[in-house]
């Protein structure tokens, strides 16, 4: 009797346990919503969490092929909330049986094992892991992959994620590559190929003292015949300055006694009207069903948030003017509150208030900058763009326009040159351009190959490309994808080719987790510096000894930097942060006004003739043609060192020592 009672309790308990479908598959409810699209009736199904292409097609009794044909975006992955259209004529009441896959025979040495997430397709996985759909099918023989429920494991072949090599259509020159042997010097190599040492050095930037095994690039026309140790590959020369523009001075320009008088216009969005409003009406409270209105006085130190950075820039300008006046220069400062609206600027121009200026700093918005540059250029007045712009198109046809901050193009070119110094590393190129349509990613990739081809034969470049996906998509598999791209035999250089915070932060977390097993260096865009101010542990950046390009570098031990900070505090009762516009305002004003005072209009035609000691930047202005404006091409390379200091990396420093 007791035995029967116990059996009854066990059976009852089992009945009470909720049954979970195999592999956590979510039951799909058919939609009752219909719509007529181009005369064809459809059910409109809104995807819910956990549903897959297969589970939805099964619920409606249609094939996955028909579902994807009617809804092509699901090929890239099904998303929660995505609206799908299901042809009414195709719907049946007899859904197919649930497919039960055979268990995989695991082989960790040959395959990674990916656990299917909601909405993923074979096409999606092929793009994610950089392999073909056929390779996935071949790795899972006998498995009907398109019918797998959520949670199933798919074998993904381990392989090198090697991107297809770039082909340069614009072949300008061909070169030999000479592999340096023991005892050879630049002089002996030049003599062997009938070149001067100067000609050879011009073709081999950054190669002062060749070591055994290095490759020296030899122009074809300079060779008496093809040597057995050389190989020919096409190379497109890097952008160079126009022939009529001399090189920038390497030594510092002394700025001591100045003479003359200059008029300077400052066009910044200071939001004077907004800052003048010291009260506001608070209507957020509701009492007894009625909205209440309360007058609130703003505190004395309140500043309109959009104006803060530009007020700091103006403060830096004021300090530079004070410094130059102390050296004898007479400066008349004219300040105008110019925001994004062009009306105020056009009124200013029509009134003739800018006609007699010697220099115009600003405005900051591209549309107003174009108007100002066009107007000022006809009068020979130089205009300085003081902040970063999306691109450098405003420089075209404006020879008196200066971009104090380099564009994204400058960052890409500089990054590619720096990457080429690691020509013997395994380059892992990470970006989030899934569709392959991002021109900046394509441009950087092409530039890397171009710069690399200056150092080694083309086919010896080790380059692996990896598309970034968030951890929320792949979970632990995201780190496996990165591990697959790294080399255990060769040092790795990981290039994060994105300025989006999630891409940078999650990639660094994965690299940090693998850094004890692999030899990894990391290089990124200037925006990576902001990670230290985000919700991201900065110790990771120091542990990885991260290398970052930066438009500024401040040495707080320098006497002029200490004086600037002291003067700033004395005048404004605060200290500028490292990324404050105050430094930029000071350096722009000091550089251009001292240049005009010392060199006159010759300085505007050739800014490289002036190289004063500045606080936080170096101005290396270059232009593509005599009809275009100048762009600052200088970027510093900084390193987050293991002793938790941010240090400047000298370009003469060997990359192997970093």
PEJOFEN-V273748 format. One record per pair of residues at least 12 apart in sequence whose ideal C-beta (glycine too) atoms are under 10 Angstrom apart, sorted by the first residue. I is the first residue (numbers start at 1). J is the second residue. Records with the same first field share a line. If there is no record, write none. Layout:
BEGIN
I->J, J
END
This chain:
BEGIN
21->55, 98, 149, 150, 151
22->98, 99, 100, 101, 149, 150, 151, 152
23->98, 100, 101, 115, 116, 148, 149, 150, 151, 152, 153
24->50, 118, 149, 150, 151
25->50, 51, 52, 54, 55, 58, 98, 118, 148, 149, 150, 151, 152
26->48, 49, 50, 51, 52, 55, 56, 118, 149, 150
27->48, 50, 51, 55, 59
28->45, 47, 48, 50, 51, 52, 54, 55, 56, 57, 58, 59, 60, 95
29->45, 48, 51, 59
30->43, 45, 56, 59, 60, 61, 86, 91, 93, 95
31->43, 44, 45, 46, 56, 59, 60, 83, 84, 86
32->44
33->45, 46, 83
34->85, 86, 88
35->83, 85, 88
36->88
37->70, 85, 87
40->70, 85, 87, 88, 89
41->85, 86, 87, 88, 89
42->70, 84, 85, 86, 87, 88, 89, 90, 91
43->60, 84, 85, 86, 87, 88, 90, 91
44->83, 84, 85, 86
45->59, 60, 67, 71, 82, 83, 84, 85, 86
46->80, 81, 82, 83, 84
47->71, 74, 78, 79, 80, 81, 82, 83, 84, 118, 119
48->80, 81, 82, 118
49->79, 80, 81, 118, 119
50->80, 117, 118, 119, 149, 150, 151
51->78, 80, 82, 84, 118, 119, 150
52->64, 74, 78, 116, 117, 118, 119, 120, 121, 146, 147, 148, 149, 150, 152
53->65, 67, 68, 71, 74, 75, 77, 78, 84, 118, 119, 120, 121, 124, 146, 147
54->67, 78, 96, 98, 99, 116, 121, 144, 145, 146, 147, 148, 149, 150
55->78, 95, 98, 118, 147, 149, 150
56->71, 74, 78, 84, 86, 119
57->84, 86, 90, 95, 96, 146, 147
58->95, 96, 97, 98, 99, 147, 149
59->86, 91, 95
60->84, 86, 87, 88, 90, 91, 92, 93, 95
61->86, 90, 91, 92, 93, 94, 95, 96
62->86, 87, 90, 91, 92, 95, 96
63->90, 96, 146, 147
64->121, 144, 146, 147
65->146
66->86, 87, 90
67->84, 85, 86, 87, 90
68->84, 121, 123, 146
69->87
70->84, 85, 86, 87, 90
71->83, 84, 85, 86
74->119, 120, 121, 123, 124
75->121, 122, 123, 124, 127
76->119, 120, 121, 123, 124, 127, 434, 435
77->117, 118, 119, 120, 121, 123, 124, 125, 127, 128, 434, 469, 473
78->117, 118, 119, 120, 121, 124
79->118, 119
80->118, 119
82->119
96->147
97->147
98->147, 149
99->143, 144, 145, 146, 147, 148, 149, 152
100->147, 148, 149, 152
101->140, 142, 143, 144, 145, 147, 148, 149, 152, 153, 154
102->140, 141, 142, 143
103->153
104->139, 140, 143, 152, 153, 154, 155
105->155
106->153, 155
107->139, 155, 158
108->158
109->158
110->139, 155, 156, 157, 158, 159
111->139, 140, 153, 154, 155, 156, 157, 158, 159
112->129, 139, 154, 155, 156, 157, 158, 159, 477, 480, 481, 483, 484
113->153, 154, 155, 156, 477, 480
114->128, 129, 136, 152, 153, 154, 155, 156, 474, 477, 480, 481
115->150, 151, 152, 153, 154, 474, 475, 476, 477
116->145, 148, 149, 150, 151, 152, 153, 154
117->150, 151, 472, 473, 474, 475, 477
118->150, 151
119->150, 473
120->148, 150, 154, 473, 474
121->133, 145, 146
122->134, 136, 137, 140, 145, 146, 148, 154
123->136
124->434, 469, 473
125->145, 154, 156
126->156
127->434, 435, 436, 467, 469
128->156, 434, 466, 467, 469, 473, 474, 477, 478, 481
129->156, 157, 158, 159, 161, 466, 467, 477, 480, 481, 484
130->159, 160, 161, 162, 163, 464, 465, 466, 467, 481, 484, 485
131->156, 157, 158, 159, 161
132->157
133->145
135->156, 157, 159
136->154, 155, 156, 157
137->154
138->155, 157
139->154, 155, 156, 157, 158
140->152, 153, 154, 155, 156
141->155
143->155
156->477, 480, 481, 484
157->484
158->480, 483, 484
159->484
160->426, 462, 464, 484, 485, 487
161->428, 429, 463, 464, 465, 466, 467, 481, 482, 484, 485
162->462, 463, 464, 465, 485
163->427, 429, 445, 449, 463, 464, 465, 466
164->463, 465
165->449, 458, 459, 461, 463
166->236, 442, 445, 446, 447, 448, 449, 450, 452, 453, 458, 461, 463
167->234, 446, 449
168->233, 234, 235, 236, 446, 449, 450, 453, 458
169->234, 236
170->234, 236, 237
171->233, 234, 235, 236
172->234, 235, 236, 237
173->203, 219, 220, 221, 234, 235, 236, 237
174->219, 220, 221, 232, 233, 234, 235
175->203, 215, 216, 217, 218, 219, 220, 221, 222, 223, 230, 231, 232, 233, 234, 235, 453, 454, 457
176->193, 215, 216, 217, 218, 219, 220, 222, 223, 225, 226, 227, 229, 230, 231, 232, 233, 457
177->214, 215, 216, 217, 218, 227, 229, 230, 231, 232, 233, 235, 453, 455, 456, 457, 458, 460
178->192, 193, 200, 204, 210, 214, 215, 216, 217, 218, 223, 227, 229, 230, 231
179->210, 212, 213, 214, 215, 216, 227, 229, 230, 231, 456, 457
180->207, 210, 211, 212, 213, 214, 215, 216, 229
181->210, 212, 213, 229
182->211, 212, 213
183->212
184->210, 211, 212, 214, 216
185->197, 209, 210
186->198, 200, 201, 204, 207, 208, 209, 210, 216
187->200
189->204, 210, 216, 218
190->216, 218, 222
192->218, 223, 224, 227
193->216, 218, 219, 222, 223, 224, 225, 227, 230
194->218, 221, 222, 223, 224
195->218, 219, 222, 223
196->222
199->218, 219, 222
200->216, 217, 218, 219, 222
201->216
202->219
203->216, 217, 218, 219, 222, 235, 237, 454
204->216, 217, 218, 454, 455
205->217, 238, 417, 420, 451, 454, 455
206->417, 420, 421, 454, 455, 651, 652, 655
207->454, 455
208->652
213->424
214->423, 424, 455, 456
215->229, 230, 231, 423, 454, 455, 456, 457, 460
216->230, 455
217->230, 233, 235, 453, 454, 455, 456, 457
218->230, 232
219->235
220->232
230->457
231->456, 457, 458, 459, 460
232->457, 458
233->453, 456, 457, 458, 459, 460
234->453, 458
235->449, 450, 451, 452, 453, 454, 458
236->446, 447, 449, 450, 453
237->450, 454
238->413, 416, 417, 447, 450, 451, 454
239->409, 413, 447, 622, 624, 633
240->622, 624
241->608, 621, 622, 623, 624, 633
242->622, 623, 624, 625, 626, 628
244->605, 606, 625, 626
245->605, 606, 607, 608, 621, 622, 623, 625, 626, 630
246->606, 608, 609
247->608
248->606, 607, 608, 609, 610, 611, 618, 619, 620, 621, 622, 633, 634
249->608, 609, 610, 611, 612
250->611
251->611
252->611, 612, 613, 614
253->591, 594, 595, 598, 599, 609, 610, 611, 612, 613
254->594, 598, 612, 613
255->323, 324, 327, 329, 590, 591, 593, 594, 595, 597, 598, 610, 612, 613
256->327, 328, 594, 598
257->327, 328, 329, 597, 598
258->324, 325, 326, 327, 328, 329, 330, 331, 593, 594, 596, 597, 598
259->327, 328, 329, 330, 597, 598
260->328, 329, 330, 331, 358, 593, 596, 597, 598, 600
261->329, 330, 331, 332, 358, 597
262->321, 324, 329, 330, 331, 332, 333, 357, 358, 359, 592, 593, 596, 597
263->330, 331, 332, 333, 334, 354, 355, 356, 357, 358, 359, 360, 381
264->317, 321, 331, 332, 333, 334, 335, 357, 358, 359, 360, 361, 384, 589, 592, 593, 596
265->332, 333, 334, 335, 336, 338, 348, 353, 354, 356, 357, 358, 359, 360, 361, 362, 372, 376, 381, 383
266->310, 313, 314, 317, 318, 321, 333, 334, 335, 336, 337, 338, 359, 360, 361, 362, 363, 386, 585, 589
267->334, 335, 336, 337, 338, 339, 344, 345, 348, 354, 360, 361, 362, 363, 364, 365, 368, 369, 372, 383, 386
268->307, 309, 310, 311, 313, 314, 317, 335, 336, 337, 338, 339, 361, 362, 363, 364, 386, 387, 581, 585
269->306, 307, 309, 310, 311, 337, 338, 339, 340, 341, 362, 363, 364, 365, 368
270->304, 306, 307, 310, 311, 313, 314, 335, 336, 337, 338, 339
271->303, 304, 305, 306, 307, 308, 310, 311, 337, 339
272->304, 307, 335, 336, 337, 339
273->304, 337, 339
274->303, 304, 305, 306, 307, 337, 339
275->298, 302, 303, 304, 306, 307, 311, 337
276->304
277->298, 302, 304
278->296, 297, 298, 299, 300, 302
279->295, 296, 297, 298
280->294, 295, 296, 297, 298, 302
281->293, 294, 295, 296
282->294, 295, 296
301->573, 574
306->339
307->337, 339
308->580, 581
309->364, 387, 579, 580, 581, 582, 584, 585
310->337, 339, 362, 364, 386, 387, 581, 585
311->572, 581, 582, 585
312->568, 572, 574, 576, 577, 580, 581, 582, 583, 584, 585
313->361, 362, 364, 386, 387, 580, 581, 582, 583, 584, 585, 586, 588, 589
314->333, 335, 361, 581, 582, 585
315->568, 571, 572, 574, 576, 580, 581, 582, 585, 586
316->386, 564, 568, 576, 580, 581, 582, 583, 584, 585, 586, 587, 588, 589, 590, 615, 616
317->333, 335, 361, 386, 581, 582, 584, 585, 586, 588, 589, 590, 593
318->333, 335, 567, 568, 571, 572, 582, 585, 586, 589
319->563, 564, 567, 568, 570, 571, 572, 576, 582, 585, 586, 589, 590, 615
320->564, 585, 586, 587, 588, 589, 590, 591, 592, 593, 594, 614, 615
321->333, 586, 589, 590, 593
322->567, 571
323->560, 563, 564, 567, 586, 589, 590, 593, 594
324->589, 590, 593, 594, 597
327->594, 597
328->597
329->593, 594, 596, 597, 598
330->597
331->358, 359, 589, 593, 597
332->356, 357, 358
333->361, 589
334->348, 353, 354, 356, 357, 360
335->361, 362
336->348, 353, 354, 360, 362, 363
338->362, 363, 364, 365, 368, 372
339->363, 364, 365, 368
340->363, 364, 365, 366, 367, 368
341->365, 367, 368
342->363, 365, 367, 368, 370, 371, 372
344->363, 368
345->362, 363, 365, 367, 368, 369, 371, 372, 375
346->368, 371, 375
348->372, 375
349->371, 372, 374, 375, 376
354->372, 375, 376, 379, 381, 383
355->375, 376, 379, 381
356->379, 381
357->376, 379, 381, 382, 383
358->380, 381, 382, 592, 593, 596, 597, 601, 604
359->376, 381, 382, 383, 384, 402, 588, 589, 592, 593, 595, 596, 604
360->372, 373, 375, 376, 381, 382, 383, 384, 400, 401, 592
361->382, 383, 384, 385, 386, 402, 404, 585, 588, 589, 592, 593
362->383, 384, 385, 386, 387, 588
363->383, 385, 386, 387
364->385, 386, 387, 388, 389, 581
365->385, 387, 389
366->385, 389, 390, 391, 393, 394
367->394
369->383, 384, 385, 386, 387, 389, 394, 398, 401, 403
370->393, 394, 396, 397, 398, 401
372->385, 394, 398, 401
373->385, 394, 395, 397, 398, 399, 400, 401, 402, 629
374->394, 397, 398, 401
376->398, 400, 401
377->397, 398, 399, 400, 401, 629
378->400
379->400
380->399, 400, 601, 604
381->400, 604
382->399, 400, 401, 402, 592, 595, 596, 601, 603, 604, 605, 607, 629, 630
383->398, 400, 401, 402, 629
384->400, 401, 402, 403, 404, 588, 589, 591, 592, 630
385->401, 402, 403, 404, 405, 588, 629, 631, 632
386->402, 403, 404, 405, 581, 584, 585, 587, 588, 589
387->403, 404, 405, 581, 584
388->403, 404, 405, 406, 407, 408, 411, 526, 527, 551, 584
389->403, 405, 406, 407, 408, 631
390->407, 408
391->407, 408, 409, 440
392->406, 407, 408, 409, 410, 623, 624, 628, 629, 631
393->407
394->407, 628, 629, 631
395->407, 623, 624, 625, 627, 628, 629, 630, 631
396->624, 625, 627, 628, 629
397->625, 627, 628, 629
398->623, 627, 628, 629, 630
399->604, 605, 623, 625, 626, 627, 628, 629, 630
400->601, 604, 605, 629, 630
401->623, 628, 629, 630, 631
402->588, 591, 592, 604, 607, 619, 621, 623, 629, 630, 631, 632
403->621, 623, 629, 630, 631, 632, 633
404->551, 584, 585, 587, 588, 591, 592, 617, 619, 621, 630, 631, 632
405->526, 551, 552, 584, 588, 617, 631, 632, 634
406->526, 549, 551, 620, 621, 622, 631, 632, 633, 634, 635
407->631, 632, 633
408->440, 443, 444, 499, 525, 526
409->440, 443, 444, 447, 631, 633
410->526, 549, 551, 620, 622, 631, 632, 633, 634, 635
411->440, 444, 499, 525, 526, 527, 549, 551, 635
412->440, 441, 443, 444, 445, 446, 447, 448, 497, 525
413->443, 444, 447, 450, 451, 633, 635
414->447, 525, 526, 549, 633, 634, 635, 636, 637
415->444, 447, 448, 451, 495, 497, 523, 524, 525, 526, 549, 635, 637
416->443, 444, 445, 446, 447, 448, 449, 450, 451, 452, 495
417->447, 448, 450, 451, 454, 635, 651
418->448, 451, 493, 495, 523, 547, 549, 635, 637, 649, 651, 655
419->444, 447, 448, 451, 452, 463, 493, 495, 497, 523
420->447, 448, 449, 450, 451, 452, 453, 454, 455, 456, 461, 655
421->451, 452, 455, 493, 523, 637, 651, 653, 654, 655, 656, 658
422->452, 455, 462, 491, 492, 493, 495, 521, 523, 547, 655, 656, 658
423->451, 452, 453, 454, 455, 456, 460, 461, 462, 493, 655
424->455, 456, 460, 462, 490, 491, 493, 655, 656
425->462, 463, 487, 490, 491, 492, 493, 494, 519, 520, 521, 655
426->462, 463, 464, 485, 486, 487, 488, 489, 490, 491, 492, 493, 494, 518, 519, 520
427->448, 449, 452, 461, 462, 463, 464, 465, 485, 490, 492, 493, 494, 495, 523
428->462, 463, 464, 465, 466, 482, 485, 486, 487, 492, 493, 494, 495, 496, 507, 511, 520, 522
429->441, 444, 445, 448, 463, 464, 465, 466, 467, 485, 493, 494, 495, 496, 497
430->464, 465, 466, 467, 468, 481, 482, 485, 494, 495, 496, 497, 498, 503, 504, 507, 510, 511, 522, 524
431->444, 445, 465, 466, 467, 468, 495, 496, 497, 498, 500, 503, 507
432->467, 468, 469, 470, 496, 497, 498, 500, 502, 503, 507
433->445, 465, 467, 468, 497, 498
434->467, 468, 469
436->467
438->497, 498
440->497, 498, 499
441->465, 467, 497, 498
444->495, 497, 525
445->463, 465, 495, 497
448->461, 463, 495, 497
449->461, 463
462->487, 490, 492, 493
463->495
464->484, 485, 486, 487, 492, 494
465->485, 495, 497
466->481, 482, 484, 485, 486, 494, 497, 507
467->481
468->481, 482, 496, 497, 498, 500, 502, 503, 504, 506, 507, 510
469->481, 503, 506
470->502, 503, 506
471->502, 506, 509, 510
472->502, 506
478->506, 507, 509, 510
479->506, 509, 510, 511, 513, 514
480->510
481->510
482->494, 507, 510, 511, 513, 514, 518, 520
483->510, 513, 514, 517, 518
486->511, 514, 517, 518, 519, 520
487->518, 519, 520
488->517, 518, 519
489->519
490->518, 519
491->518, 519, 520, 521, 656
492->511, 514, 515, 518, 519, 520, 521, 522
493->519, 520, 521, 522, 523, 547, 655
494->507, 508, 510, 511, 514, 515, 518, 520, 521, 522, 523, 524, 544
495->521, 522, 523, 524, 525, 547
496->508, 511, 522, 523, 524, 525, 527, 528, 546, 548
497->523, 524, 525
498->524, 525, 527, 528
499->524, 525, 526, 527, 528, 530
500->527
501->527, 528, 530, 531, 534, 535, 536
503->524
504->522, 524, 525, 527, 528, 530, 531, 534, 536
505->528, 531, 534, 535, 536, 537, 540
506->536
507->522, 524
508->522, 524, 528, 531, 536, 537, 540, 541, 543, 544, 546
509->536, 537, 540
511->540, 543, 544, 546
512->537, 539, 540, 541, 543, 544
513->540
515->540, 543, 544, 545
516->543
520->544, 545
521->544, 545, 546, 547, 639, 655, 658
522->540, 541, 544, 545, 546, 547, 548, 640
523->546, 547, 548, 549, 637, 658
524->541, 546, 547, 548, 549
525->548, 549, 550, 635
526->548, 549, 550, 551, 552, 635, 636, 638
527->548, 549, 550
528->541, 546, 547, 548, 549, 550, 640
529->541, 546, 548, 549, 550, 551, 552, 578, 579, 638, 640, 646
530->579
531->546, 548
532->578, 640, 646
533->577, 578, 579
538->640, 644, 646
539->640, 644
540->640
541->639, 640, 644, 646
542->639, 640, 641, 642, 643, 644, 645, 646
543->640, 642, 644
544->640, 642
545->639, 640, 641, 642, 647, 658
546->638, 639, 640, 641, 646
547->637, 638, 639, 640, 649, 655, 658
548->635, 636, 637, 638, 639, 640, 646, 649
549->635, 636, 637, 638
550->579, 616, 617, 635, 636, 637, 638, 646, 648
551->584, 616, 617, 618, 632, 634, 635, 636
552->578, 579, 583, 584, 587, 614, 615, 616, 617, 618, 634, 635, 636, 638
553->578, 615, 616, 617, 618, 634, 635, 636, 637, 638, 646, 647, 648, 649
554->576, 578, 579, 583, 615, 616, 617, 646, 648
555->615, 616, 648
556->578
558->613, 615
560->586, 590, 613, 614, 615
561->583, 615, 616
563->615
564->576, 582, 583, 586, 587, 615, 616
565->582, 615
567->586
568->580, 582, 583, 586
576->616
578->616, 646
579->616
580->616
582->615, 616
583->614, 615, 616, 617
584->615, 616, 617
586->614, 615, 616
587->612, 614, 615, 616, 617, 618, 619
588->614, 617, 619
590->612, 613, 614, 615
591->603, 607, 610, 611, 612, 614, 617, 618, 619, 621
592->604, 607, 610, 619
594->610, 612
595->607, 609, 610, 611, 612, 619
596->610
598->610, 612
604->630
605->626, 630
606->621, 630
607->619, 620, 621, 622, 623, 630, 632
608->620, 621, 622, 630
616->636
617->632, 634, 635, 636
618->632, 633, 634, 635, 636
619->632, 633, 634
620->632, 633, 634, 635
621->633, 634
622->634
636->648, 649, 651
637->649, 650, 651, 653, 658
639->653, 658
641->658
END
